[in-house]
């Protein structure tokens, strides 16, 4: 029942698109997201600690229509990106931590099991677009989490030889320089 309710809240929130910011402050959707996203974050954190080897983290990076049932709460990466892009500052912050946990779990799984990334390059391209736009966000925590997620994506792509544009892209070089300066 809880998983069904969470999926419903996320679907309704994501369907609002740019008007999500207005709806978050005025309706139950905003309150539900404010309580549900920390729950999701802590469930991801628990998965990292307790069931890291038993969970296929790549499932979180598939389409929402994927009928493969997970025994855990599952908000897909692209829905988190929508919430992060269109959400209020509070939602952006919580969602950035959720995305960081997803990418950490995925990176560890790929490193340990020596797997290939199963999501498409266009899927990753859309995720990178959202994260790149938030690297310079006002809240430094959102910016750093976005930069860390972006660096994990680039590392995963580099492992598979998919980052030819990285060598010529001054945008990614600029992001890396800014991140290193802010962390110093």
JOFEN-V638041 format. One line per field, one symbol per residue. ss: DSSP state (H for helix, E for strand, - for the rest). Layout:
ss = ???
This chain:
ss = -HHHHHHHHHHHHHH-HHHHHHHHHH-HHHHHHHHHHHHHHHHHHHHHHH------HHHHH---------------HHHHHHHHHH--HHHHHHHHHHHHHHHHHHHHHHHHH-------HHHHHHHHHHHHHH-----HHHHHHHHHHHHHHHHHHHH----HHHHH-HHHHHHHHHHHHHH-
